Amino acid sequence: MEKDQEFLEYVVKALVDHPEDVKITRKVDEMGVLLTLDVNSEDMGKVIGRSGNTAKAIRTLLRVVGVKYGARVNLKINEPEGAQNQNEQAQQAPAEEQTSMDEVENVIDDIKEEMNS
């Protein structure tokens, strides 16, 4: 498994309630690396985040990892069946039930510590 895929797996599994359902496929072509993410439909809101902020943060971090290893990394998040309903519910959920940017930053800090040790 390549570093970008390992990184994505680590971050996503830390965010979701069903880490056993996280599946990542990696494809390399002339455009760079494409990571495709599948998660449990119940976890879709946590991966996307409010207004897509968590997904944007993950994509930004993947680009940083890609630069370190000389590759352009893109992320595609597959929407599981029934997830649209879940996404609508997640957008209406109270803020404390959403994955917050603080949680994402904590995961990032953990990753930095792990990489430095």
N, C-alpha and C positions, 0 to 999 in steps of 0.2 A: 504494500500500500504506500502510495506517495505521500509526502509531507502535507500537501494541500488537502488531500482526502482525509488524512489522520486528524488534521486540525479541525476540519468541518465536522467530522464525527464526534470529536471531543466536545466541541462547543454545543452542537445540537443535542447530544445525549445529556448534557448538563442542564439544558433548558426544558426538556420534555418530561412528561409523566410516564411515557411508554418507550424507554430507550431501546428495548428489544425490537421495536418495530422500525427503527431508523435504518434505512437502506440508502447507500450512496453508490452511484455508478460513475466511473471516470472515463471520459473519452477525449483523446487528443487528436486534433486535426490542424490544418493550416491556420485556423483562427486562434488556436491556443488550446487551453484545457477547458472542458465543459464538465462540471460536476452536477449530477442530477440527484436531487434529494427527494426521498419518499418518507413520509412520517405517518403515524396513526392519525386518523381524521380528527380525533379529540385534541391532538397537539398542534394542529395547523395554526390556530390563533396565537399560540406561544411562539412559534417559529416566525410568523409574519409580524406580530406585534401591532400595537396601535398605529394606524396610518402607515403601516409597513416599515416602521422604524427599526425593528429588530432585524428584519431581512436585509434592509439597507446596511446596517452595521456589520452583519455577517459578510455581505458582499464586499464591503470596503476592506474588512480584515483579510478576506481571501485574496484580494488584489495585492495587499501588502505582502502576504505570504508568497504570492506568485512572483512579485518583484524580487524578493530575496532569492528565489530559485530560478529566476530568469524565464518565467512563463506568464502568459496572460491567462488569468483564471476567471471563469464565469460560472455563475450558479443558476440553475433552473430548479425551481421548487414545483414538483408535481402536486396537483390538487387531487387528493383522494376522493372517491365517491362519497357524497354526503358532507363534504367539507364546506361547501358554500353555506349551508345552513349553520354549520359550526362557526364559520367566519362572521356571519351576521350576528350570531349570539355573542361572539367574543367582542365585537365592536360595541355592543350594548352593555357588556359586563362592566362592573365597577372597576376603577383603576387598580385597586389592590389585588384583583384577580388576574390582571394582565401581567405578563412578563415585563418588568420595568427595565429601563436603560441602566439603572443601578445594578441589577442582576447581571446584565450583559457585561458591564464594566468589571464586576467581581470575577466573572468567568475569564475575562481578558487578563486581569491581574494574576489569577491562578495560572494561566497559560504562560505568562511572562516569567513567573517564578519557576515553573517547571522547566522552561527552556533554558533558564540561567543556571539551573542546578545540574 
